[in-house]
Amino acid sequence: MRTSEFDLVVVGAGALGLCTALAAVESRPDWSILVVDRDLPGGGATRWSAGMAVPFGPTPGHPAMIRQATAVLRRWFGLVQAESGRVIEKMSSFVVAGEESVGRLGDRALPGSLTRVDVSELERVCPDIRVQPGEVVLRCTGTYRIHAEPFVSAMWGCLMAQPAVRAWIGTEVVSVRRVRDGYELLTAAGVVTTAARVVLAIGAWFADAAAPLGVVSPELDIRAKRVVGLHCSVPAPPGSPMVEFVDDDLFMTPDPANNSIFVSFYRDEWLSPGAGPAPVIPSQKDIDLGRESLERRCRGLAEHVVGGRVAYDGYAPNRVPIVRRERGGPLVVVAGGSGSGLRLGPALATEAVRLLTDAEVAA
């Protein structure tokens, strides 16, 4: 079965794919756009994201991406007016780190976003928190949470309201082939369509999903990292902050929707190519390690761990997200958000669309 041609096909309807489609609608309203995903919109890693958006990142290049993403979110959702928290919720937050880590944060944060405060300021709102000798407490300005489910719902609703946008959900693309005027895409159901341009935003399983397509450079290195979060069955008082322990790679944040506290902690586990989707329920080892991490930082919270969730994030080398046009045609890869697809997605999507339109001008 063969369908009509689209100006753009976006493969992937997670945070990066949805942002790319909406950025394309905004930049090129004349384009016909198809969004394809083998799952439901936001059904992969996006579904499980805590959605924390802090004003710093792991590399010196992150502040510029954060600034651009925030500007786009403000335009899309009215960030300043989003006090109801339906999609975006402003949050108070603190960072706890050793002096060496504080020094490294200097060029990785938005100017003026981190301010040293006395430990007592954190202890007033989080009396059970443990700050170790030699650690510094920073008040963090400009933190917000993007609620994954309403974010996906709002983005999807906006896209489906556009007459030029169509969606194929529960549809797996098994082949992308370069043809004279663009690309030919084949689905597992045997449907063939053509596109003048393609964006691949296929998430943590990029290595497995992209290889069979045959249009992505083999040296592109995206690895799937196993990420574990725990649910603590204790409600956080209203206005409780998010607290991140930089040197532990651990953060805890109120989860009012579930009347609990959510904790994400360090797990150095990477999936081998071909491993495919894995369980989303934490193992007993995960629970034990999480409780051990919490014992060091908030003993009372460790006693309330009742379960959690597992997600898989795509990481690029050095944690620098990849947005690049592949050789041989107008196909752009957006990958390696390192768990920041919700907060960086608008910036990465804007760059992806720019690469497509720049290629069009050059042609």
Disulfide bonds with the S-S distance in Angstrom:
none
